[in-house]
């Protein structure tokens, strides 16, 4: 038996699996409603798995995303990596890029920039000040 026979039932992936453990920006896309949830993470694979776990347990932090996930079929949602790589190691860059995507899909976005302890939306000016403080 040669070496190739040992792997005859294996799957060759068209990407490097380890890439998914890098920092970046992602979206959870609802194909039925054309809605986006935009997020950023230091480890894309871990964060997306947390989203999936929360959605299936019906405990996701974004109530409108959770409602749609519970209403529609799971196949109606795509988990898409928008930006990935070590260039996104800086959290400030990721937050800025996340904000760009939220603005881009503003009318079709589950995300709302909220104060931590209130229902008031943050203004762009306040968000920019927070980003500067984090630097």
Buried (B, 14 or more C-beta within 10 A) or exposed (E): EEEEEEEEEEEEEEEEEEEBEBBBBBBBBBEEBEBBBBBBBBBBBEBBEBBBEBBEEEEBEBEBBBEBBEEBEEEBBEBEBBBBEEEBEEBEBBBBBBBBBBEEBEEEBBBEBEEEEEEEEBEEEEBEEEBEEEE
